Amino acid sequence: MVQTLQERVYPRITQPRVSPSPIDGVASIGEELLPIDEVRREEYVLWCAVAEWERADPPQHGSTIWKEQRALYRQCVAALRGYEPIRETNEAVLRPHHDHEVELWAALLHTFVDGLASQIVNTPGEVTAADAGRLLRQFLSVAAKPGPA
């Protein structure tokens, strides 16, 4: 299941982006993980199935999909704050960022996107795709600014 999810999502989140701003570029990555259309809703259901499977049989070193998502959000926040992307091995990407604010905002972004996804699925019509995109961009505009969270 994890491999299927990776094969479906990775090509979309790793494709080069031409965006009017860094916030729009990062938001377009976050939107790939939101269940805003039929394809992404199927992926969200699959993600939930993986999470349930991991709850029943916890992986020895923690959740692979959770760690990969956190690494993605860490890279996104770091890019918004002017850091160069990590182009090393997967292991390097999975390590916490040396800037504690990047790490904090990555955790907050991870939680925020998961919350938006949950609201889209569990309260249909209350959070539209347009609402989610707007809220995500507003969140990212705050995350991009250095200073206390």
N, C-alpha and C positions, 0 to 999 in steps of 0.2 A: 504494500500500500504506500509506504513512504517513497519508494522508487517511482511509482506511478505519479504521485503528487509532484515529486521533483521534476519528472520529465514533462509534466504539463505546465508547471508554473515557471521554472527556471528560464526557458527561452524568452518569456515575456518580460521578466524582471531584469534580465541581463542585456536586453537589446539596447543599442545606443539610442539616446534620446536627444532630440532637438526641441528645446523648450524655450519659451520667452524669458524664463527666469530659473534660477536654481530651485526655488520653492516649487514651481510647476513641475520641474523634472523629478524631484523627489516625490511630490504628490502623485505623479503618474505611476511611480513604482508602488507606492502604498495602495493606490486604487486597484492594482492588479491582485491584491490580496483581499479585497472587499467583494462580497457576494452581490455585485450590482447588476449582473446579467446571468443568463442560464448557465453558461460555461463556468463562471466563477462560483455560482451557487452549488454546482456539482462538486467543485473542488473544495468548497467549504464543508460540504457533507463528508467528503473524503477526509479532510483534515480532522473533523470531529471524530470520525471513526478511528483514525490513527491515535488521537488523544485518548479515546476510550480504551483502545487496545493497550496503550502504554500505561494507563491507570491500572488495568487488570494485571499487566505483566511489566512492571517498571524496568526500563533499560538500566543496566548496571551503571552507566556513566551519564544518566539523565536523558531527557527527551531530545532526540536528534532534530525534530522539526522546530521545537522551541528554540534550541541553540542556533539553528540556521536562520530563523526569523530574527532573533536578537542581533546576530551578526549583520544581517541586512540592514536593520534599523540603525545599528551603530555606524555602519558605512554611510548611510543617508545623512544622519545628523553630523557626522564628521565632515562630510562634503559641504553641508550648509554652513559650517563654521570655518571653512577654508582649508581643511586638512586634505592632503593627497590620499587617494584611495589606497588601500592595502592590496598589493598585487602579488602577494606571496602565496604560500600554501593555504589550504583551507584551515589548517590549525592556527595560523597567524591571525586569520580573520575572526576566529572564534574567541580569541583572548580579549579581555577587557581593554578598552582604549586607555591610553596614558592620561588623557584629560578627563578628570572625574565628572565634569559637566556634560561631556559627550556621552559618557556612560549613563548618567542620570537621565538625560533627555532621550537616549535610546530606549531605556526602560519605560519612560512615560509614553513615547511614541508607540512602542509595542503594545502597551496596555490600551492606549487610545484607539489604535486600529482594531484590536481585538474587540473592544467595546462597541465601536461602530458596526463591525461585522455582526456581532450579536444582536444589536438593535435592528439592523436591516432584516435579519432572519426572523427574530422573535416578535417584532412589532411591525409587521409589514405596513407600508404606507406612512409610517411616522417619520422615518429617515429615508429620504429618497437618494438616488445616486447623486443628484445635484447637491443635495444637502450634505451628503458625506464628503464630496469633493470640496465644497466650500469650507466645511468645518476642518477638514484635514489641512487645507491651505492656511487657515487661520492659526491652527495649532503650530504648523511648521514655521510660520512667520515669527512666532514667539520663541520657538526652539532654536531658531537660527541666530538669535541675538545673544552674544556673550553676556554673562552676568548671572546673578542668583536665580534659581528656578522658583 
